[in-house]
Every structure is written in structure tokens, then in C-alpha cells.
């Protein structure tokens, strides 16, 4: 069995490590049950799924131990487990569907589950991937879109880019250039210690890793502001998040990790697989600079961070991002309901995987999105063992106040923090 072995990409390794730390957790599952519109041709539908899966090597991905180093690595020679139509009674379906939300077995097993069920009352689809091989863009946009194209008889790519080729290309980096990339992160984080730069906790219980959610629509900004200025949404809202953390914690430093979809060129834009990068940004507010200068510093960090993402193993191996707040900005919510449409027929979401948070230390996730009405809202996902809902309400309102202040030209950081 001479399979070509590939190393894990840094963020893959981060995910796999955390999955092993909490083997019974479903934190890394991306699973959804759908009810299928009765107008959809079941056999044609399933054939479309199988054709797309055969076309992309990520479905053949298996994690194994390297026999020489003992490290977890991956190969792309696994068997494709085709989707088949199964007929169940309603009672069987309601009982057995619970078994499909179990954690994935990580070693030498398929990292996806796709099932199609026929019952007397309706047809159902279950789609689930382990996050180590697929991200939201790959699943919700690329995979669903390609299956729909195939279902409609449209031509799909006969020779798509493969994930294994990306990994091989990344590993052509010279040791010298890899060390330069690692040094970028060393320099950025050298003045940031073990403190996690979070809003102060208001609950004294031991962390329970129970996920809380708080949603807030910003009252002090619309998309018009960005159309009329040179400000960029990602850096602007990231800076507001960091200033809010700094002000609430009464400190002059702020550390955040921001989520980038990892697709930086036209070839990668349509690449199936886990492309996400989680990159630290670090700001020192001890010097009284203007918000305009702050945004330039932050933009430079994001640009340079992406250039040096090959050295992110230094960040992940050092656990610099563990426990820190994470930030993501997206113009379109990757709602599976909006994308899982086949032949013009919508698939109704019945339930989404109720993920446990125990496998990763997600203390606070800050997710800013743009609505169809050109307004912005923030979704705060937080550890209920550390924060109350009221603490998150106060944090969102503080962000909103800071966002208003940041729109004044030449305002200085100290004016905001004081």
C-alpha cells in the first residue's frame, strides 16, 4: 500500500489536535438535515452528488499516522462512498437519524457523511463534513452549486484543481523562506504574553463551554459610510472590536484572531477543501495615534499576515490564539437554506448540527455581517460559563458607540479609550 502522504496544513493540524483533545465532541462537525422538495428527482439528485464527489480529491482524503514520524498526515487515495437512496419508515427515520450526529472517527475513515432517505411522508438529505476537510465556502457555495449544475445537466469542470496539489505547492517553500514567515509572527506577537485580551468575565463559574448567542443590529452605521469613504469594512469593524475589548478590559493592548476564507486567487476561489486561515492581529494603543493611522496599521498587518500564512504553524503550535476572541466579517451569511437549491427547488433545513464547544477554546466569536438593507449586525457567540447575555449586550452597545466615534475624521485612539 504505497500511498502518497501529505502533511496537514497548519489550520488542519490545529483542528485535528483539538478533535483529539475532546474525542467525543462534535465541535468540528458541519452537519445539516434537509427535507427534499417532492419535485426533485431522487435518482437524478443522488447521481449528481456522486458525480461531483468523484470529481474532487477532498472526498478521498484520509488521515493516517506517518509510519516514519508518527505524525498525523493525509492521503487522497481513499474510497468514495457513494450516496444511495434508502427507504425507511417514519419511525425508523426518527430513531436512526440521531446516530448520524456522532463525532467522526479521525483515522483512516471518510470525513463526510451524505445520506438520502425516502420515508412515506417525505424525502430527506443529511450532509455532514468534518471541518478539517471542508469550510463553509466549500460546502455551502461550491459543493451545493456544482451539484445543482450537475442536476440541471450543465457541464461541470472535468479537471478541477485538487487540494493535494495545493498542499504540494505550499510545501515547495524553502526552509529560509519558511523561517522568515515564522519570524513575522514572532515579531508581531513578541510583546503579547499569556493574557487573552478578552472583555472581562462577569460569571465566576468554571468554564462550561455552553454556547451562548447574542445578536445586535448596529444603529450608528450603514453601508453608505463605506461607499462615501476609503474605509474598508473588515479592518474598520475589526478595529472597533479590538477597541471595544481594550476599553472594556481597561488595557492598552488588544489581540484578536481574524478568520479569512483563505482563497486568495482565482484558482483557489473554486477549490474544494479547508482553506480557512485564522490569523492574529495585535495592536498597542499606548501611542496616541489617529483612527485613520490605526486602520492603516491594521490593514498592513492583514496584508502581511496573508503573505506570511505559511508560517502560521508557529502561531498554532504555540497556542497563541487559544482563548482569544475571533473575528469574521462577511457580506453574505452562508446560510445553507439560501444555497441548497436544486433545479430551482429549495431544500428545507430541518435542523443543524448542535455542535459542542468542548473541542476548541472559543471564548468569544465576533461575527459582523451586512444585511440586505445595507445595515450591519453583530452575532456574538460566547462561552456561557464566562459571560452573561447582559455582558454581551453591553459589549455590542460599546462597539456601536465606538463605531460612531470612529467615523469622525482624525479622532485619536485615546479619545475613544478614555
Secondary structure per residue as TSV (DSSP state, phi and psi in degrees):
chain	resnum	aa	ss	phi	psi
A	1	X	-	360.0	86.7
A	2	X	-	-99.2	82.3
A	3	X	-	-94.2	139.2
A	4	X	-	-73.9	126.0
A	5	X	-	-100.7	139.7
A	6	X	E	-123.0	142.9
A	7	X	E	-69.0	159.8
A	8	X	-	-74.6	142.3
A	9	X	-	-68.8	155.9
A	10	X	H	-52.5	-45.4
A	11	X	H	-72.2	-31.5
A	12	X	H	-58.7	-46.2
A	13	X	H	-61.4	-41.1
A	14	X	H	-59.1	-44.3
A	15	X	H	-68.0	-46.2
A	16	X	H	-62.3	-42.3
A	17	X	H	-56.6	-44.0
A	18	X	H	-72.8	-30.4
A	19	X	H	-64.8	-38.7
A	20	X	H	-71.4	-31.9
A	21	X	H	-63.4	-34.6
A	22	X	T	-129.6	79.3
A	23	X	T	-63.4	-23.4
A	24	X	T	-92.1	6.6
A	25	X	-	-88.0	147.4
A	26	X	-	-103.4	19.0
A	27	X	T	-51.8	-37.4
A	28	X	T	-96.8	7.2
A	29	X	E	-81.1	143.1
A	30	X	E	-123.1	80.7
A	31	X	E	-118.4	141.5
A	32	X	E	-145.0	136.8
A	33	X	E	-95.5	134.5
A	34	X	E	-122.1	148.1
A	35	X	E	-98.5	128.2
A	36	X	E	-91.8	133.0
A	37	X	-	-56.5	136.0
A	38	X	T	-64.6	-17.4
A	39	X	T	-77.2	-13.7
A	40	X	S	-78.2	130.9
A	41	X	-	-75.6	112.1
A	42	X	H	-60.1	-48.0
A	43	X	H	-64.9	-42.9
A	44	X	H	-65.6	-38.1
A	45	X	H	-61.2	-50.8
A	46	X	H	-65.6	-40.0
A	47	X	H	-60.1	-35.1
A	48	X	H	-67.0	-43.7
A	49	X	H	-58.0	-48.1
A	50	X	H	-65.7	-37.1
A	51	X	H	-65.2	-42.2
A	52	X	H	-66.2	-41.5
A	53	X	H	-62.8	-38.9
A	54	X	H	-64.1	-22.6
A	55	X	H	-86.7	-11.7
A	56	X	-	-129.6	131.1
A	57	X	G	-71.2	-16.5
A	58	X	G	-62.2	-25.6
A	59	X	G	-76.3	-13.2
A	60	X	G	-97.6	1.9
A	61	X	-	-66.2	133.3
A	62	X	E	-135.6	140.1
A	63	X	E	-95.6	131.4
A	64	X	E	-140.2	166.9
A	65	X	E	-88.7	130.9
A	66	X	-	-65.7	122.1
A	67	X	T	-64.3	-20.2
A	68	X	T	-91.0	-41.2
A	69	X	T	-104.8	-19.8
A	70	X	-	80.5	-3.6
A	71	X	-	-76.9	150.0
A	72	X	E	-71.9	132.1
A	73	X	E	-136.5	-168.3
A	74	X	E	-143.2	152.0
A	75	X	E	-130.4	168.7
A	76	X	S	-126.3	41.7
A	77	X	-	-118.9	15.3
A	78	X	-	-72.7	163.4
A	79	X	-	-75.8	140.3
A	80	X	-	-79.9	122.7
A	81	X	-	-93.2	102.9
A	82	X	-	-70.1	149.9
A	83	X	-	-76.5	136.3
A	84	X	-	-127.8	153.9
A	85	X	E	-81.8	124.0
A	86	X	E	-116.1	140.0
A	87	X	E	-108.4	122.9
A	88	X	-	-130.5	157.3
A	89	X	-	-76.0	162.6
A	90	X	H	-60.1	-37.0
A	91	X	H	-66.7	-44.3
A	92	X	H	-61.4	-43.0
A	93	X	H	-60.7	-49.0
A	94	X	H	-63.8	-30.3
A	95	X	H	-81.2	-47.8
A	96	X	H	-78.8	-22.7
A	97	X	G	-63.0	-23.1
A	98	X	G	-66.0	-26.0
A	99	X	G	-74.5	-15.2
A	100	X	G	-85.5	-1.8
A	101	X	G	-104.2	24.2
A	102	X	S	-79.1	157.5
A	103	X	-	-60.5	152.4
A	104	X	-	-75.6	145.0
A	105	X	-	-80.7	125.4
A	106	X	-	-86.6	-28.4
A	107	X	B	-97.8	118.5
A	108	X	S	56.7	37.2
A	109	X	S	-128.0	155.6
A	110	X	-	-59.9	142.6
A	111	X	S	-104.6	28.6
A	112	X	E	-150.0	157.6
A	113	X	E	-137.4	122.3
A	114	X	E	-132.6	118.0
A	115	X	E	-129.4	143.2
A	116	X	E	-122.1	126.1
A	117	X	E	-121.4	135.0
A	118	X	E	-106.5	128.3
A	119	X	-	-126.4	166.9
A	120	X	S	-58.6	-27.8
A	121	X	S	-95.6	-28.3
A	122	X	-	-169.0	170.0
A	123	X	E	-105.6	145.1
A	124	X	E	-133.4	152.2
A	125	X	E	-128.3	136.4
A	126	X	E	-122.3	125.1
A	127	X	E	-123.8	126.4
A	128	X	E	-147.6	131.6
A	129	X	E	-126.8	148.0
A	130	X	E	-77.7	138.5
A	131	X	T	-63.4	-16.7
A	132	X	T	-69.5	-15.6
A	133	X	T	-117.4	-16.4
A	134	X	-	-140.8	143.1
A	135	X	-	-113.7	178.7
A	136	X	H	-61.4	-40.1
A	137	X	I	-62.8	-44.7
A	138	X	I	-64.6	-40.6
A	139	X	I	-80.0	-55.0
A	140	X	I	-76.2	-35.0
A	141	X	I	-99.6	-60.4
A	142	X	I	-68.9	-51.4
A	143	X	I	-65.0	-50.2
A	144	X	H	-61.4	-40.6
A	145	X	H	-65.3	-41.2
A	146	X	H	-71.2	-36.5
A	147	X	H	-63.4	-41.5
A	148	X	H	-63.6	-42.7
A	149	X	H	-59.7	-43.8
A	150	X	H	-64.8	-41.4
A	151	X	H	-61.0	-36.4
A	152	X	T	-84.7	3.5
A	153	X	T	80.4	13.5
A	154	X	-	-83.9	154.5
A	155	X	-	-72.8	131.4
A	156	X	-	-109.0	166.6
A	157	X	-	-61.7	128.3
A	158	X	S	-85.7	-20.4
A	159	X	S	-138.2	69.7
A	160	X	-	-74.1	162.4
A	161	X	-	-65.8	143.5
A	162	X	-	-112.6	148.9
A	163	X	H	-64.0	-39.0
A	164	X	H	-59.8	-36.4
A	165	X	H	-66.4	-37.6
A	166	X	H	-61.8	-47.3
A	167	X	H	-61.1	-42.7
A	168	X	H	-62.3	-41.9
A	169	X	H	-64.5	-41.9
A	170	X	H	-62.7	-33.8
A	171	X	T	-84.7	5.6
A	172	X	T	-80.8	-5.6
A	173	X	-	-62.0	138.8
A	174	X	-	-73.1	154.0
A	175	X	H	-55.7	-36.1
A	176	X	H	-66.1	-44.7
A	177	X	H	-70.1	-32.8
A	178	X	H	-64.5	-40.7
A	179	X	H	-68.4	-35.4
A	180	X	H	-62.1	-40.4
A	181	X	H	-65.7	-40.9
A	182	X	H	-64.9	-37.1
A	183	X	H	-64.7	-30.8
A	184	X	H	-58.2	-45.0
A	185	X	H	-73.0	-34.5
A	186	X	H	-59.5	-46.8
A	187	X	H	-65.7	-40.4
A	188	X	H	-65.1	-36.9
A	189	X	H	-102.8	3.4
A	190	X	T	-64.7	-26.6
A	191	X	T	-99.5	12.5
A	192	X	-	-116.1	117.1
A	193	X	-	-88.6	-144.6
A	194	X	S	-80.5	-15.3
A	195	X	-	-62.5	144.8
A	196	X	-	-99.1	0.2
A	197	X	-	54.4	58.6
A	198	X	-	-119.3	159.3
A	199	X	-	-58.3	148.1
A	200	X	-	-62.7	139.7
A	201	X	-	-68.5	147.2
A	202	X	-	-123.5	10.1
A	203	X	-	-127.6	132.6
A	204	X	-	-97.2	3.2
A	205	X	S	-68.6	159.6
A	206	X	-	-63.7	143.8
A	207	X	-	-54.6	131.0
A	208	X	-	-106.5	-10.9
A	209	X	-	55.4	37.9
A	210	X	-	-94.9	125.8
A	211	X	E	-76.3	127.8
A	212	X	E	-109.9	154.8
A	213	X	E	-133.5	135.3
A	214	X	E	-139.4	131.1
A	215	X	E	-118.5	138.5
A	216	X	E	-146.4	129.9
A	217	X	E	-92.8	125.0
A	218	X	E	-67.5	133.9
A	219	X	E	-95.5	-14.8
A	220	X	E	-107.3	14.5
A	221	X	E	-158.6	145.9
A	222	X	E	-132.6	175.5
A	223	X	H	-65.7	-20.0
A	224	X	H	-55.6	-37.2
A	225	X	H	-58.0	-41.8
A	226	X	H	-77.2	-28.3
A	227	X	H	-69.8	-27.5
A	228	X	S	-100.1	-0.3
A	229	X	S	-132.6	176.0
A	230	X	S	-92.9	5.3
A	231	X	-	-67.1	145.7
A	232	X	-	-106.0	135.4
A	233	X	H	-58.8	-47.2
A	234	X	H	-59.3	-52.4
A	235	X	H	-66.4	-35.4
A	236	X	H	-63.5	-50.5
A	237	X	H	-73.8	-29.2
A	238	X	H	-65.4	-43.6
A	239	X	H	-62.8	-40.7
A	240	X	H	-62.0	-39.0
A	241	X	H	-63.9	-44.3
A	242	X	H	-69.1	-38.1
A	243	X	H	-66.5	-37.8
A	244	X	H	-66.4	-40.2
A	245	X	H	-64.1	-45.1
A	246	X	H	-62.8	-44.3
A	247	X	H	-68.8	-41.9
A	248	X	H	-66.9	-32.0
A	249	X	H	-91.3	-6.5
A	250	X	T	57.4	49.6
A	251	X	-	-130.1	164.4
A	252	X	S	-104.7	13.7
A	253	X	E	-129.7	157.3
A	254	X	E	-150.1	132.4
A	255	X	E	-124.7	133.4
A	256	X	E	-143.1	151.0
A	257	X	E	-113.9	129.3
A	258	X	E	-109.9	144.6
A	259	X	E	-95.3	123.4
A	260	X	E	-115.8	142.8
A	261	X	-	-71.4	-5.7
A	262	X	-	78.7	-4.4
A	263	X	-	-97.3	108.4
A	264	X	-	-112.9	-1.3
A	265	X	S	-147.2	172.2
A	266	X	T	-63.4	-33.7
A	267	X	T	-67.1	-42.0
A	268	X	G	-74.0	-23.0
A	269	X	G	-59.8	-24.3
A	270	X	G	-118.0	26.7
A	271	X	-	-94.8	122.6
A	272	X	-	-71.2	140.8
A	273	X	S	134.7	179.7
A	274	X	-	-86.8	107.6
A	275	X	-	-109.4	-6.8
A	276	X	-	-57.2	141.0
A	277	X	E	-122.3	141.6
A	278	X	E	-115.9	106.3
A	279	X	E	-114.1	129.0
A	280	X	E	-69.9	145.7
A	281	X	E	-127.8	141.0
A	282	X	E	-136.3	129.8
A	283	X	E	-128.8	139.0
A	284	X	E	-111.8	117.2
A	285	X	-	-95.5	13.2
A	286	X	S	-68.8	-28.7
A	287	X	S	-88.0	135.4
A	288	X	-	-84.4	89.3
A	289	X	-	-107.0	162.7
A	290	X	B	-76.3	160.7
A	291	X	H	-63.3	-35.7
A	292	X	H	-59.0	-44.7
A	293	X	H	-67.8	-37.7
A	294	X	H	-59.9	-43.2
A	295	X	H	-66.2	-34.4
A	296	X	H	-66.4	-41.9
A	297	X	H	-61.4	-44.1
A	298	X	H	-66.8	-40.8
A	299	X	H	-62.3	-41.8
A	300	X	H	-62.4	-40.7
A	301	X	H	-62.4	-42.3
A	302	X	H	-66.7	-40.5
A	303	X	H	-65.0	-48.6
A	304	X	H	-68.6	-33.3
A	305	X	H	-61.1	-43.9
A	306	X	H	-66.2	-36.3
A	307	X	H	-64.3	-30.5
A	308	X	T	-107.2	23.3
A	309	X	G	-66.6	-17.1
A	310	X	G	-66.8	-18.3
A	311	X	G	-97.1	14.4
A	312	X	T	-69.0	-12.5
A	313	X	H	-60.0	-30.5
A	314	X	H	-60.9	-41.6
A	315	X	H	-69.1	-49.3
A	316	X	H	-68.9	-42.6
A	317	X	H	-65.7	-30.2
A	318	X	T	-86.8	0.4
A	319	X	T	56.8	31.5
A	320	X	T	-66.2	-29.2
A	321	X	T	-93.7	-6.9
A	322	X	T	-63.3	127.6
A	323	X	T	83.8	-14.1
A	324	X	S	-72.4	158.3
A	325	X	-	-69.3	146.4
A	326	X	E	-113.9	154.2
A	327	X	E	-133.2	140.0
A	328	X	E	-143.7	139.2
A	329	X	E	-118.6	132.3
A	330	X	E	-142.3	138.1
A	331	X	S	-81.1	-21.2
A	332	X	S	-135.3	123.9
A	333	X	-	-66.2	126.3
A	334	X	-	-79.6	65.3
A	335	X	-	-81.5	121.5
A	336	X	H	-59.8	-28.3
A	337	X	H	-63.7	-31.5
A	338	X	H	-77.1	-20.7
A	339	X	H	-113.0	-25.4
A	340	X	-	-83.7	76.3
A	341	X	E	-127.8	131.6
A	342	X	E	-129.2	122.5
A	343	X	T	60.6	30.5
A	344	X	T	82.6	1.6
A	345	X	E	-105.2	126.1
A	346	X	E	-79.8	140.3
A	347	X	-	-96.3	124.4
A	348	X	E	-82.2	126.1
A	349	X	E	-73.9	122.8
A	350	X	E	-89.4	-47.3
A	351	X	E	-160.7	151.2
A	352	X	E	-110.9	148.9
A	353	X	-	-49.4	126.5
A	354	X	-	-86.6	81.3
A	355	X	-	-67.2	142.2
A	356	X	-	-86.6	147.0
A	357	X	S	-95.4	7.9
A	358	X	T	-73.8	-16.2
A	359	X	T	-86.2	-11.3
A	360	X	S	-143.0	152.7
A	361	X	-	-94.1	67.9
A	362	X	-	-85.4	89.1
A	363	X	S	-75.0	-41.0
A	364	X	E	-153.8	123.1
A	365	X	E	-110.9	130.4
A	366	X	E	-112.5	112.1
A	367	X	E	-120.2	111.2
A	368	X	E	-101.9	130.8
A	369	X	E	-131.8	154.2
A	370	X	E	-99.0	130.7
A	371	X	-	-88.9	169.7
A	372	X	T	-65.7	-20.8
A	373	X	T	-89.4	14.5
A	374	X	S	65.2	25.1
A	375	X	E	-106.7	165.8
A	376	X	E	-119.3	143.1
A	377	X	E	-133.7	158.3
A	378	X	E	-116.1	133.7
A	379	X	E	-105.8	121.1
A	380	X	E	-105.4	117.2
A	381	X	E	-107.1	122.4
A	382	X	E	-140.6	161.7
A	383	X	E	-82.6	115.8
A	384	X	T	-70.3	-11.2
A	385	X	T	-81.4	-7.7
A	386	X	T	-118.3	-38.9
A	387	X	-	-121.4	146.8
A	388	X	-	-91.7	165.9
A	389	X	H	-63.4	-33.8
A	390	X	H	-65.4	-36.9
A	391	X	H	-63.1	-38.7
A	392	X	H	-71.2	-35.0
A	393	X	H	-62.4	-44.9
A	394	X	H	-63.3	-38.4
A	395	X	H	-66.8	-43.4
A	396	X	H	-63.0	-41.5
A	397	X	H	-67.1	-35.6
A	398	X	H	-65.3	-43.5
A	399	X	H	-56.2	-44.5
A	400	X	H	-61.5	-41.8
A	401	X	H	-64.7	-43.0
A	402	X	H	-66.5	-38.3
A	403	X	H	-58.6	-40.0
A	404	X	H	-64.5	-44.8
A	405	X	H	-63.7	-38.1
A	406	X	H	-66.5	-17.0
A	407	X	T	-80.3	-9.0
A	408	X	S	-82.6	125.9
A	409	X	T	-61.7	136.1
A	410	X	T	66.4	15.7
A	411	X	-	-66.3	145.1
A	412	X	B	-99.3	152.7
A	413	X	H	-58.7	-41.0
A	414	X	H	-62.8	-29.9
A	415	X	H	-65.0	-34.4
A	416	X	H	-75.5	-45.4
A	417	X	H	-74.6	-22.2
A	418	X	-	-94.1	360.0
